[in-house]
Amino acid sequence: MLMKRTIAILALGIITGVGLSLGTGVWADRDRSQLATLPTAELRTFTEVFDRIKKNYVEEVDDKTLIENAIRGMLSGLDPHSTYMDESTYKDLREGTKGEFGGLGIQVGMEDGFVKVISPIDDTPAYHAGVKSGDLIIRLDSQPVKGLSLSQAVKLMKGKPGTSILLTIVREGAEKPLKIKVVRDVIKTKSVRSKLYNDHYGYIRITTFQINTASDLLKELKKLRKAATGGKLDGLVLDLRNNPGGVLRGAVNVSDAFLREGLIVYTQGRVDDAEMSYKASPDDQINDAPIVVLVNGGSASASEIVAGALQDHKRAIIMGTPTFGKGSVQSILQLDRTTALKLTTARYFTPAGRSIQAEGIVPDVLLDSVKVTAVDTQFDQIKERDLSGHLSNGSKVNSERKDGKESIKATNLASEDYPLFEALNLLKGLQMVQARAK
């Protein structure tokens, strides 16, 4: 049986869906003919229920609370991503798209009544405390999670920076529940990080898609090119693992950085505003150098747009495990100055017309979750050159004997991050084939 999942961001902050628009309320635009089609019988029932609760509920409830709860219930019955955003939630969302918000630094969802960690955000309190993807949080301090809604659990995890919370976690492979103390902090997420490998191959890690992600990507690429031998990159690893998504424009612009032409993504919905398409501009930031994109089950939404676009255009090799499969589009519809709806308004499709909803992106190269341990190198393997009386090479060109430092580095990387190790190996092969073809 498929388990129903609901995704949210602790301290809200980051949009796990793809926000298409920030619009004003639509209720004032209804004309009389539209109002005439309202379900009067059903609304009469709603009014009756409202009145009964006001008169007979065990405790007095104010009108605002009842109406907001009714709105939340109406939206929660649609899909896991449509929701009502009160003043606090709406403020957190706007702050999160800019890259700063308060909390623990984890993306969470609801699964079988427990809070499931989709991913800890890099360099946040939860990340440094040892919270991992796939962890099930069963208790928050002394409060059992079972029976709480996701929003209630999120509120318990939020708090003033400097205060702590004790998470009781069930982790696959652990014999008993783990207790992890996390100190709350203001989360400042840097969505783009980079590193250079072997003086030729760039590595870009995108943790979330924010408003400035694409411009940050260009800055990091410039730094990598400057540091690379010869001033150019021979290949790039784009790491989208455990990236839950973000704003649509960020994903489009990141894809555009590596494509010269063609469609990036398009959307289809019921209203004209939901029908949108985005095309690439004629500029490749790394001059057609090979790309390997790393993904996993925590790669969702905007991450899947990028992976799908680069895969369909045969611009990159996608490596890892199948992605999350969130292909729906959320629009932020502002109701007044402080509240809004996050409403699913469309589905998005890759350039080849694939809907990723509930399917995800299947990598070109599948990698199982493995752990590589370093080989004992205390005794070197005997080779021909070590044998007494071996023949000389006979070549007039002297070859330098390597001291093995590169192989030691490779072994360390394989044990620390096996998918990245394999991605770099694939890049080397692709670059060799590309060079020979030229």
Phi, psi and omega in degrees: 000132180289135180269133180285128182242141175234128185256140174212173177242128177299130187071012177054265169064301186251135180280117178282340173268189178252112181282123181269319188211156170247102186247166176273171181300148183259353188292324182291344184274356181289134175266180185295326181294324178291319179297328181293339182271000180297144181286087186298322180296315180293322178293328176295320177296317179301315179298321179296317178296316178303314181295319180297318179296314181302322185274324194245348181297148187300330177236153179289133180236132181283159184299318183300316180296316180297315181294316180296320178295323178295320179295316179299318179296320179299319182283322181295337178281354182274300180197169186292348189250349176276133184203158175268135183246110177284185186302314182293314182295317181295321178295316179298319181297314181296323178292322183294324179291343177266353172101012179216128179198169184260152176146205182265333181093042176227145170267128186231156174222178180247131179216118179054036176087357179246158176277123179253134179279114173287313177192141167282142178281138183307139173058040176240169180306316180295320179298312182288335179283345177103013174291137185235158175301138180092349178297140173255120179271117184254346180209138176245107192054242181263000185268117175295142181281327182304126181100346177272151170280167179298318180296323177294319178295319179298318179298323178292327181281336177285157179173181182291141175304137181099340176275159185241162175219143179259117179264127171262121192236137170259124183236135179302130180094343178274138184289330181216164180302144179262146175246117183237122178271128180236130179265121181296150180206167171283121185271115174250104185268128170263109191286342183231127173230156182218162177202151179251132179244136175055027177065003185227334191246125181273152175230123178240125177250121175249117185272325177210161176257108181249181183299322185260011185300315183296317179293323176295323177300315180297322178296317180293322177296321178297318177296319180295317179298320180296323182277340184285150176299128180080002176074018178215157179264137176272354179176166182218136169258121177255110187264110178246018180295138179056029174264112187279356178121213183149211183282144184299315184301324177298316180294319180297314183291326176294316177299317182298333181297340184240004181242146180260338182197171173093174181286141176260310180198152172220158183236153177225131178212192185273335182248160184300322182296339181275349180270105182220154175215151182228135181240156183278151174266157188282066180204122177252119187292343179238021172052051174067013175297147183297149181231138170241125180256124179266128179224165173205191183294344177269359177275117187222158168056249183302326176298322180287332174298312181296310181299318181295318180295312181292328178289313181297325179276003182055034180270340183214157170265125178268128185230141176136223179240159182306144184280178189295319178094041177255101182248026178255155185248131177252130173257142176266108182256106184288130179269315173212199185290340188238348183231161182201167170253137165257106191239133176289119186241349183196170168248147176253155185229146177286168181307329180275005178087017180275132170268128183269352185305121178064007179244315181083177175265125177270121182298153173291324178239112180275133177238124174286158176286108181232158176238123182260130177255144183295142179278141178294116182253024181297323179244118179287144177291136181287135178238173183305319183293343180274348181284140179295130177079018181294150178293148176287165183295324179084357180272141179282344179266120180284128176260141180278133175279125179281147184274000176089003181296321180296319180293326177294318178298319180296320179296319179297316180295321180298324180280332181277318184208085185298316178302320177295319177303315180291325179296318178294321177298318179295320178301317180299318179294317180296320180294322178296315179297318180296317180295319180293324179295326179286000000 
